[in-house]
Every structure is written in structure tokens, then in C-alpha cells.
């Protein structure tokens, strides 16, 4: 998200720089006409034939620099982010999920992992140092999100990490 903010600020700065330079050029070269009418004329009819060559060249150089900068920023800032989201192998997905877990959920997942991925809910309650109700809610939340699988075993539940998640933790 931070890289996207940088990209937007750079694009805004480049656009403002281009606009300010165009206004300054029109004020310098045509002090009797309105800068907006001159810019509109340049955009619709192109540069007038009496404009000096160096101004045309510098305008093209500035515009090409801005375009190359925008492409570079997009390539180096946005593309790596998109590749990270697109690559869905188990380890990356598991690490993303682990970072998104609440502390209690992380405790439960760690207890399950320490016991080979499957453990009884009543023992999870003790080892994670949570109340029975809190453990039940955390396990239900993890189950709804597809991180654990729950099976009834007598008066308790057997909680297991799903295969893709457990494989990603190795």
C-alpha cells in the first residue's frame, strides 16, 4: 500500500510539473494572450510555427522523461506487488494468513502445529491458556475461514490444521 502512495504522488508531481511548465512557457512566449487559450491551441492545433525549436525539443524531452519515469515506477513498484499476490504457493499463502491472525488465533494454530496438526479442543484450551468459550469461538472462526477442520469426538472436538496450511508451515 505504501508503494502505491509513492506511485500516486510521483504521478501527481509529474502531471503538475508538466502543467506548470506549459503555463510558464505560454506566459513567456505569448505575454499578450491568455495562457489557457495558448495551451488549448497547442493541444488542438499543435505548436505554432513561430515557436523556437529548443522549446519544442525541451517540451518533448520533458514529456518523454515523465512517461519513462511513470513506466519505470509502475514496473519497479507495482509489478513486484502483483507478482506476490499472483504467486499462490503454500508457503507464501500460509505466511500471509499467519500475519492476518489475531493473537488468540495464532496461539491455537501454534498449539496445533506443536502437536502435529491435530489436537483435542479441551487440551488446546489448557495449552493456549484460553477459556473454554474463547477457545470455542477462536476454533469456530478458524474453521469458518478454512484454516482448521473440526470433528466431534465424544464431549470435545478434534481440531486439525487443513493440509495446505500445515504444508505451508514446514
Secondary structure, DSSP 8 states (H G I E B T S, - for coil): -HHHHHHHHHHHHHHHHHHHHHHHHHHHH-TTS-HHHHHHHHHHH-S-TTS-HHHHHHHHHHHHHHHHHHHHHIIIIIHHHHHHHH---HHHHHHHHHHHS-HHHHHHHHHHHHTTTEEEHHHHHHHTT--HHHHHHHHHHHHHTTSEEEEEETTEEEEEE-HHHHHHH-
